[in-house]
Amino acid sequence: MSAPAARRLDCDLLRVLSMLGVVYLHTASGALRQSIGPLWHFSNLVTSLATAAVPLFFMLSGALLLNQPQTASLHTLFRRRLPKLLVPLLAWSALVLLLMAAMGSPQAALEQLTSILGTPVLTPYWFLYALIVMYLLSPLLRELTVRLSDRHWDYMMLLWFVFVLLLNTLRDLAPAGPWKTAFTVSTVSNLNFVGGYLGYFPLGAWLARKRPPSRPVLWAAAAVSYAIIAVGTWRATLAAGAYSEAYKSYLHIFCAVLACALFQLARSYAEHRQSGRAITALSGLSFGIYLVHPLAIEFWQKVWTRFITPAVDTIPIQLGYYLAILLSSLAGIWVLTSIKPLCWVFTGQKFSAACRECNLFALLRRKEPS
């Protein structure tokens, strides 16, 4: 069995950290909707950083795909890349619907099925709906961006920054009244394609072409944007009397700056280094963990409160709860990638690739001599 091809540490590291962040975002959602206390502040601090996770997933996809010539091929798109998203999404959606029907809600399952084109069966799967559209547009974006001069590419990203990030930020944070109306984009001048998330796809490729700024500048940008998100969320929650995500929107400037800074920091420290076996394995499992963790949360919500503690109301308990969700998701996907008929269906990954990188057979593979 051949050894896995060399992989970039910066991409794999960001993919793993983003996966960890997404799982925590959904684990801590309940705590953030309770009264403000030590657990709330802890959850807010961690989720303010993890807010960059989904934009980083989009940016990594764009950086990797738009810089590959084969991305322009429709054959590659429909035979290789799109099925990697569609097949696992359909498989997990079907499993969720079957579970809903088996647990006594066949009518709810039927209603969910009839609206599946526009509404995911589980809320976290919205990310895949947006990513599928980006994949469908990727051949066109590849053909477009490869012909753009640096100046025109800068202009394209500026348009997205102004018409999506800036206007969304001003609209959501402006006080009620004429200013909020003034910053609301009309249907005539709306450049908010694919909910605005599409911009993160070429943003990753755009940043990958540029030399990262100095590390002190990147750390300062990350720290300032992170502080604004965390403090702004706290103050907005106090003002509203209920949890506010106004500062954590993926389509606000603060989140975009944080994601860009983390993306470039990873490049600065690790772009020219290769991933080790552990990071390679976790990176290979990350997409599957993203798919299975909502079900793991549903499972542990029932088991935890019944057999362990009645409430997840302290920081140590929440961390234990998070680890239970994360490790069970990891174990489940690790098993699925080790079973040939199930690997492709539930993870979109070829069994041969999983055997080289992330499943049981990869673990048993002897380390290649350096």
Secondary structure, 3 states (H helix, E strand, C coil): CCCCCCCEHHHHHHHHHHHHHHHHHHHCCCHHHCCCCHHHHHHHHHHHHHCCHHHHHHHHHHHHHCCCHHHHCHHHHHHHHHHHHHHHHHHHHHHHHHHHHHCCCHHHHHHHHHCCCCCCCCHHHHHHHHHHHHHHHHHHHHHHHHCCCHHHHHHHHHHHHHHHHHHHHHHHHCCCCHHHHHCCCCCCCCCCHHHHHHHHHHHHHHHHHCCCCCHHHHHHHHHHHHHHHHHHHHHHHHHHCCCCCHHHCCCCHHHHHHHHHHHHHHHHHHCCCECCHHHHHHHHHHHHHHHHHHHHHHHHHHHHHHHCCCCCCCHHHHHHHHHHHHHHHHHHHHHHHCCHHHHHHHHCCCHHHHHHHCCHHHHHCCCCCC
